[in-house]
Each structure stands twice: as C-alpha cells, then as structure tokens.
Amino acid sequence: MTSVVLRTVSRYEIWGELPILFPAHPRTVKRIEEFGLTAQLEDAPALRIVEPLGYLEFLDLMMHAQLVLTDSGGIQGETTILGVPCLTLRENTERPITITQGTNTLVGVDPARIVTKARRVLDGAGKSGRIPELWDGRAAERIVAVLRQHISPETGAVDN
C-alpha cells in the first residue's frame, strides 16, 4: 500500500513541474529504502525528500502549499485552519469535522482516486471549506469562564 502511494505521488505526468516537498522522518526514509523505492523517487524531477521540519517551518510550508497530502489527523486540522486543500490518504479519520466543514477530503489509497482528486484541486476545483465555529483560538477564554462559574472565589472549592 505505501509503495503504491509513493509511486503515485512521484509520477511526473501527474504533477508536472509542481514542486513536491516530502518532509520525511528517518524511519520513513529507511522504509522507502527497504521497499526499493529510492531510485524511483530520485527519478521524480519535482519531488524533494527533505529532513523533518520544525513545527513553525512546517506550518509555513503548508500555508503556502496548493495542496497537502497526508495521513496525519493533526495535519487535517491544521490545513482546515489554514484554508489549504488537504487529501487524506486513509479510509477514515478521527477528525470528521475537517471533512464536513473544513478543506479535507478522504481519498483512501487508491492511486486513481488520489490522482483524480489531486488534479481536481490543482485545477481550482478543490474544497474551500470553512473554519469550524469553535476553532477560533479562544478555547482558553471559554475554559476560564466555565471555571469562574464553578469555583468559589473565597474558598477555591468547586461548586456543584
């Protein structure tokens, strides 16, 4: 399964000159070597496998991407916040709100489906989505408000 997805992502005729950056964990690079995919990926002119990025660097990369392909739940949420189209290479997600309201689309691991959906996004027909209502960065304020309602200022005891 992994090898099929990597072969799909590395095919020049699908992506053309569009640069593809793949921040790969060392274990992932090792698995690529074990599957015998190194030469094929090196032959993909637009694909660059780069070392893992720091969180802020990775956010910056995603913010400027035309499309993100992932299997990470966290990245599904981040692309929704950033308004960047995301294709999730899995059959399910623990973040369904990113599909119903956000920019995420589940595509599974079928190469034809990945290519079809990716081309659609790159041709301008991707999901625009919206940021879910409570994803406004104000969670701490709401938590403090609830705590203030239920904790006695005099004793610090929790009111029932």
PyRosetta script that sets phi, psi and omega in degrees:
from pyrosetta import init, pose_from_sequence

init()
pose = pose_from_sequence("MTSVVLRTVSRYEIWGELPILFPAHPRTVKRIEEFGLTAQLEDAPALRIVEPLGYLEFLDLMMHAQLVLTDSGGIQGETTILGVPCLTLRENTERPITITQGTNTLVGVDPARIVTKARRVLDGAGKSGRIPELWDGRAAERIVAVLRQHISPETGAVDN")
pose.set_psi(1, -51.7)
pose.set_omega(1, -179.7)
pose.set_phi(2, -58.9)
pose.set_psi(2, -42.4)
pose.set_omega(2, -178.0)
pose.set_phi(3, -65.5)
pose.set_psi(3, -36.4)
pose.set_omega(3, 178.8)
pose.set_phi(4, -65.0)
pose.set_psi(4, -44.0)
pose.set_omega(4, 179.5)
pose.set_phi(5, -64.1)
pose.set_psi(5, -44.8)
pose.set_omega(5, 179.4)
pose.set_phi(6, -63.5)
pose.set_psi(6, -40.2)
pose.set_omega(6, 177.3)
pose.set_phi(7, -62.5)
pose.set_psi(7, -40.2)
pose.set_omega(7, 179.2)
pose.set_phi(8, -63.4)
pose.set_psi(8, -48.1)
pose.set_omega(8, -177.8)
pose.set_phi(9, -63.7)
pose.set_psi(9, -29.3)
pose.set_omega(9, -175.4)
pose.set_phi(10, -88.5)
pose.set_psi(10, -2.6)
pose.set_omega(10, -175.1)
pose.set_phi(11, -75.2)
pose.set_psi(11, 121.0)
pose.set_omega(11, -177.1)
pose.set_phi(12, -60.1)
pose.set_psi(12, -41.5)
pose.set_omega(12, -174.4)
pose.set_phi(13, -64.8)
pose.set_psi(13, -17.8)
pose.set_omega(13, 178.4)
pose.set_phi(14, -83.1)
pose.set_psi(14, -45.8)
pose.set_omega(14, -170.2)
pose.set_phi(15, -102.9)
pose.set_psi(15, -17.7)
pose.set_omega(15, -178.5)
pose.set_phi(16, 60.4)
pose.set_psi(16, -131.4)
pose.set_omega(16, -176.7)
pose.set_phi(17, -86.8)
pose.set_psi(17, -1.8)
pose.set_omega(17, -179.5)
pose.set_phi(18, -60.5)
pose.set_psi(18, 121.3)
pose.set_omega(18, -180.0)
pose.set_phi(19, -68.5)
pose.set_psi(19, 137.0)
pose.set_omega(19, 178.7)
pose.set_phi(20, -119.9)
pose.set_psi(20, 117.4)
pose.set_omega(20, 177.5)
pose.set_phi(21, -104.5)
pose.set_psi(21, 130.8)
pose.set_omega(21, -178.4)
pose.set_phi(22, -123.8)
pose.set_psi(22, 92.4)
pose.set_omega(22, 175.4)
pose.set_phi(23, -70.5)
pose.set_psi(23, 106.0)
pose.set_omega(23, -171.3)
pose.set_phi(24, -109.1)
pose.set_psi(24, 130.7)
pose.set_omega(24, 174.2)
pose.set_phi(25, -66.6)
pose.set_psi(25, 148.2)
pose.set_omega(25, 179.1)
pose.set_phi(26, -53.6)
pose.set_psi(26, -35.5)
pose.set_omega(26, 177.5)
pose.set_phi(27, -64.8)
pose.set_psi(27, -36.7)
pose.set_omega(27, 178.3)
pose.set_phi(28, -65.6)
pose.set_psi(28, -43.7)
pose.set_omega(28, 178.0)
pose.set_phi(29, -59.8)
pose.set_psi(29, -41.8)
pose.set_omega(29, 178.3)
pose.set_phi(30, -61.7)
pose.set_psi(30, -41.7)
pose.set_omega(30, 179.2)
pose.set_phi(31, -67.0)
pose.set_psi(31, -37.6)
pose.set_omega(31, 176.1)
pose.set_phi(32, -58.3)
pose.set_psi(32, -44.0)
pose.set_omega(32, 178.1)
pose.set_phi(33, -64.1)
pose.set_psi(33, -43.9)
pose.set_omega(33, -179.8)
pose.set_phi(34, -62.4)
pose.set_psi(34, -34.7)
pose.set_omega(34, 178.8)
pose.set_phi(35, -81.0)
pose.set_psi(35, -2.8)
pose.set_omega(35, 179.3)
pose.set_phi(36, 72.1)
pose.set_psi(36, 31.8)
pose.set_omega(36, -176.1)
pose.set_phi(37, -102.0)
pose.set_psi(37, -3.5)
pose.set_omega(37, -174.2)
pose.set_phi(38, -56.9)
pose.set_psi(38, -51.2)
pose.set_omega(38, -177.2)
pose.set_phi(39, -62.0)
pose.set_psi(39, -42.4)
pose.set_omega(39, -179.7)
pose.set_phi(40, -62.9)
pose.set_psi(40, -41.5)
pose.set_omega(40, 179.9)
pose.set_phi(41, -70.8)
pose.set_psi(41, -33.8)
pose.set_omega(41, 176.9)
pose.set_phi(42, -67.4)
pose.set_psi(42, -26.0)
pose.set_omega(42, 178.9)
pose.set_phi(43, -80.6)
pose.set_psi(43, -8.0)
pose.set_omega(43, 178.7)
pose.set_phi(44, -82.8)
pose.set_psi(44, 107.3)
pose.set_omega(44, -170.6)
pose.set_phi(45, -62.0)
pose.set_psi(45, -31.2)
pose.set_omega(45, -175.8)
pose.set_phi(46, -92.4)
pose.set_psi(46, -10.4)
pose.set_omega(46, -175.2)
pose.set_phi(47, -88.1)
pose.set_psi(47, 126.8)
pose.set_omega(47, 174.6)
pose.set_phi(48, -123.2)
pose.set_psi(48, 117.6)
pose.set_omega(48, 173.4)
pose.set_phi(49, -87.2)
pose.set_psi(49, 121.7)
pose.set_omega(49, -178.4)
pose.set_phi(50, -118.4)
pose.set_psi(50, 160.7)
pose.set_omega(50, 178.0)
pose.set_phi(51, -65.7)
pose.set_psi(51, 158.8)
pose.set_omega(51, 178.4)
pose.set_phi(52, -54.5)
pose.set_psi(52, 144.9)
pose.set_omega(52, -178.8)
pose.set_phi(53, -103.1)
pose.set_psi(53, 156.6)
pose.set_omega(53, 170.8)
pose.set_phi(54, -67.5)
pose.set_psi(54, 163.4)
pose.set_omega(54, -175.5)
pose.set_phi(55, -57.3)
pose.set_psi(55, -48.9)
pose.set_omega(55, -177.7)
pose.set_phi(56, -67.2)
pose.set_psi(56, -37.2)
pose.set_omega(56, 176.3)
pose.set_phi(57, -63.0)
pose.set_psi(57, -41.0)
pose.set_omega(57, -178.9)
pose.set_phi(58, -68.4)
pose.set_psi(58, -39.8)
pose.set_omega(58, 175.5)
pose.set_phi(59, -59.9)
pose.set_psi(59, -42.7)
pose.set_omega(59, 179.0)
pose.set_phi(60, -62.0)
pose.set_psi(60, -42.4)
pose.set_omega(60, 177.8)
pose.set_phi(61, -60.6)
pose.set_psi(61, -47.0)
pose.set_omega(61, 179.9)
pose.set_phi(62, -64.1)
pose.set_psi(62, -40.2)
pose.set_omega(62, -177.2)
pose.set_phi(63, -60.0)
pose.set_psi(63, -29.6)
pose.set_omega(63, -178.4)
pose.set_phi(64, -100.8)
pose.set_psi(64, 5.6)
pose.set_omega(64, -178.8)
pose.set_phi(65, -81.7)
pose.set_psi(65, 148.4)
pose.set_omega(65, 171.6)
pose.set_phi(66, -80.2)
pose.set_psi(66, -25.9)
pose.set_omega(66, -175.0)
pose.set_phi(67, -161.4)
pose.set_psi(67, 142.4)
pose.set_omega(67, 175.0)
pose.set_phi(68, -121.5)
pose.set_psi(68, 130.6)
pose.set_omega(68, 172.2)
pose.set_phi(69, -108.8)
pose.set_psi(69, 131.8)
pose.set_omega(69, -175.0)
pose.set_phi(70, -153.4)
pose.set_psi(70, 167.2)
pose.set_omega(70, 165.8)
pose.set_phi(71, -124.1)
pose.set_psi(71, 11.0)
pose.set_omega(71, -176.1)
pose.set_phi(72, -94.3)
pose.set_psi(72, 129.1)
pose.set_omega(72, 176.6)
pose.set_phi(73, -63.0)
pose.set_psi(73, -41.0)
pose.set_omega(73, -179.8)
pose.set_phi(74, -61.4)
pose.set_psi(74, -40.8)
pose.set_omega(74, -179.7)
pose.set_phi(75, -68.1)
pose.set_psi(75, -31.8)
pose.set_omega(75, 175.8)
pose.set_phi(76, -58.8)
pose.set_psi(76, -42.4)
pose.set_omega(76, 178.9)
pose.set_phi(77, -70.1)
pose.set_psi(77, -41.7)
pose.set_omega(77, -178.3)
pose.set_phi(78, -65.7)
pose.set_psi(78, -39.7)
pose.set_omega(78, 178.2)
pose.set_phi(79, -66.8)
pose.set_psi(79, -33.4)
pose.set_omega(79, 175.9)
pose.set_phi(80, -62.4)
pose.set_psi(80, -47.1)
pose.set_omega(80, 178.3)
pose.set_phi(81, -60.8)
pose.set_psi(81, -40.7)
pose.set_omega(81, -177.4)
pose.set_phi(82, -79.2)
pose.set_psi(82, -12.8)
pose.set_omega(82, -178.2)
pose.set_phi(83, 75.1)
pose.set_psi(83, 24.8)
pose.set_omega(83, -177.8)
pose.set_phi(84, -101.9)
pose.set_psi(84, 130.1)
pose.set_omega(84, 177.9)
pose.set_phi(85, -58.3)
pose.set_psi(85, 137.9)
pose.set_omega(85, -177.1)
pose.set_phi(86, -132.6)
pose.set_psi(86, 131.7)
pose.set_omega(86, 172.1)
pose.set_phi(87, -110.6)
pose.set_psi(87, 122.1)
pose.set_omega(87, -178.8)
pose.set_phi(88, -97.5)
pose.set_psi(88, 120.9)
pose.set_omega(88, -175.5)
pose.set_phi(89, -88.5)
pose.set_psi(89, 62.1)
pose.set_omega(89, 178.3)
pose.set_phi(90, -149.3)
pose.set_psi(90, 168.7)
pose.set_omega(90, 179.1)
pose.set_phi(91, -92.7)
pose.set_psi(91, -12.3)
pose.set_omega(91, -179.4)
pose.set_phi(92, -150.5)
pose.set_psi(92, 171.8)
pose.set_omega(92, 179.1)
pose.set_phi(93, -145.7)
pose.set_psi(93, 146.9)
pose.set_omega(93, 172.9)
pose.set_phi(94, -88.5)
pose.set_psi(94, 3.8)
pose.set_omega(94, 179.7)
pose.set_phi(95, -124.7)
pose.set_psi(95, 63.6)
pose.set_omega(95, -175.8)
pose.set_phi(96, -61.8)
pose.set_psi(96, -25.6)
pose.set_omega(96, 179.4)
pose.set_phi(97, -63.1)
pose.set_psi(97, -26.0)
pose.set_omega(97, 178.1)
pose.set_phi(98, -70.0)
pose.set_psi(98, -19.8)
pose.set_omega(98, 177.2)
pose.set_phi(99, -90.5)
pose.set_psi(99, -47.7)
pose.set_omega(99, -175.8)
pose.set_phi(100, -71.7)
pose.set_psi(100, -31.6)
pose.set_omega(100, -178.2)
pose.set_phi(101, -122.2)
pose.set_psi(101, -26.0)
pose.set_omega(101, -173.0)
pose.set_phi(102, -92.6)
pose.set_psi(102, -157.2)
pose.set_omega(102, -174.7)
pose.set_phi(103, -99.5)
pose.set_psi(103, 8.5)
pose.set_omega(103, -173.4)
pose.set_phi(104, -90.6)
pose.set_psi(104, 143.3)
pose.set_omega(104, 173.9)
pose.set_phi(105, -133.3)
pose.set_psi(105, 128.0)
pose.set_omega(105, 174.2)
pose.set_phi(106, -77.2)
pose.set_psi(106, 126.9)
pose.set_omega(106, 179.3)
pose.set_phi(107, -120.6)
pose.set_psi(107, -8.4)
pose.set_omega(107, -178.0)
pose.set_phi(108, 72.3)
pose.set_psi(108, -154.9)
pose.set_omega(108, -177.0)
pose.set_phi(109, -122.0)
pose.set_psi(109, 11.9)
pose.set_omega(109, 177.1)
pose.set_phi(110, -73.3)
pose.set_psi(110, 119.0)
pose.set_omega(110, -176.6)
pose.set_phi(111, -54.4)
pose.set_psi(111, -42.8)
pose.set_omega(111, -178.4)
pose.set_phi(112, -62.7)
pose.set_psi(112, -41.9)
pose.set_omega(112, 179.6)
pose.set_phi(113, -67.0)
pose.set_psi(113, -41.4)
pose.set_omega(113, 178.0)
pose.set_phi(114, -58.6)
pose.set_psi(114, -48.5)
pose.set_omega(114, -178.1)
pose.set_phi(115, -63.0)
pose.set_psi(115, -46.2)
pose.set_omega(115, -179.3)
pose.set_phi(116, -59.2)
pose.set_psi(116, -49.2)
pose.set_omega(116, -178.6)
pose.set_phi(117, -66.7)
pose.set_psi(117, -40.8)
pose.set_omega(117, 179.9)
pose.set_phi(118, -64.1)
pose.set_psi(118, -45.0)
pose.set_omega(118, 178.9)
pose.set_phi(119, -60.4)
pose.set_psi(119, -40.7)
pose.set_omega(119, 179.3)
pose.set_phi(120, -60.0)
pose.set_psi(120, -45.9)
pose.set_omega(120, 178.9)
pose.set_phi(121, -63.3)
pose.set_psi(121, -47.8)
pose.set_omega(121, -177.1)
pose.set_phi(122, -66.9)
pose.set_psi(122, -22.9)
pose.set_omega(122, 176.4)
pose.set_phi(123, -86.7)
pose.set_psi(123, 5.3)
pose.set_omega(123, 175.3)
pose.set_phi(124, 96.1)
pose.set_psi(124, 5.7)
pose.set_omega(124, -177.2)
pose.set_phi(125, -107.1)
pose.set_psi(125, 29.5)
pose.set_omega(125, 178.9)
pose.set_phi(126, -79.4)
pose.set_psi(126, 168.8)
pose.set_omega(126, 177.1)
pose.set_phi(127, -69.2)
pose.set_psi(127, 134.3)
pose.set_omega(127, 174.6)
pose.set_phi(128, -87.0)
pose.set_psi(128, -38.6)
pose.set_omega(128, 177.5)
pose.set_phi(129, 61.7)
pose.set_psi(129, -177.8)
pose.set_omega(129, 175.1)
pose.set_phi(130, -150.4)
pose.set_psi(130, 162.7)
pose.set_omega(130, 177.7)
pose.set_phi(131, -77.6)
pose.set_psi(131, 126.6)
pose.set_omega(131, 178.7)
pose.set_phi(132, -56.5)
pose.set_psi(132, 150.7)
pose.set_omega(132, -170.9)
pose.set_phi(133, -49.7)
pose.set_psi(133, -49.1)
pose.set_omega(133, -175.1)
pose.set_phi(134, -91.1)
pose.set_psi(134, 11.0)
pose.set_omega(134, 177.8)
pose.set_phi(135, -94.6)
pose.set_psi(135, 45.9)
pose.set_omega(135, -173.5)
pose.set_phi(136, -99.4)
pose.set_psi(136, 5.8)
pose.set_omega(136, -179.8)
pose.set_phi(137, 79.3)
pose.set_psi(137, 11.3)
pose.set_omega(137, -176.5)
pose.set_phi(138, -111.7)
pose.set_psi(138, 22.8)
pose.set_omega(138, -178.7)
pose.set_phi(139, -59.9)
pose.set_psi(139, -42.5)
pose.set_omega(139, -178.6)
pose.set_phi(140, -61.3)
pose.set_psi(140, -40.8)
pose.set_omega(140, 177.9)
pose.set_phi(141, -61.1)
pose.set_psi(141, -43.1)
pose.set_omega(141, -179.8)
pose.set_phi(142, -66.4)
pose.set_psi(142, -39.1)
pose.set_omega(142, 178.8)
pose.set_phi(143, -63.5)
pose.set_psi(143, -46.0)
pose.set_omega(143, 179.1)
pose.set_phi(144, -60.9)
pose.set_psi(144, -41.8)
pose.set_omega(144, 179.4)
pose.set_phi(145, -60.5)
pose.set_psi(145, -42.9)
pose.set_omega(145, 178.7)
pose.set_phi(146, -65.8)
pose.set_psi(146, -44.1)
pose.set_omega(146, 179.0)
pose.set_phi(147, -61.0)
pose.set_psi(147, -41.1)
pose.set_omega(147, 179.1)
pose.set_phi(148, -63.1)
pose.set_psi(148, -33.1)
pose.set_omega(148, 179.0)
pose.set_phi(149, -70.4)
pose.set_psi(149, -27.4)
pose.set_omega(149, -170.5)
pose.set_phi(150, -114.8)
pose.set_psi(150, 1.0)
pose.set_omega(150, 179.3)
pose.set_phi(151, -118.4)
pose.set_psi(151, 128.0)
pose.set_omega(151, 179.5)
pose.set_phi(152, -69.1)
pose.set_psi(152, 126.0)
pose.set_omega(152, 179.4)
pose.set_phi(153, -67.3)
pose.set_psi(153, -26.0)
pose.set_omega(153, -178.8)
pose.set_phi(154, -77.0)
pose.set_psi(154, -45.7)
pose.set_omega(154, -172.7)
pose.set_phi(155, -107.4)
pose.set_psi(155, -19.2)
pose.set_omega(155, -174.7)
pose.set_phi(156, 78.2)
pose.set_psi(156, 4.3)
pose.set_omega(156, 179.8)
pose.set_phi(157, -77.9)
pose.set_psi(157, 150.4)
pose.set_omega(157, 177.7)
pose.set_phi(158, -81.6)
pose.set_psi(158, 125.8)
pose.set_omega(158, 175.5)
pose.set_phi(159, -77.8)
pose.set_psi(159, 141.8)
pose.set_omega(159, 177.2)
pose.set_phi(160, -98.4)
pose.dump_pdb("model.pdb")
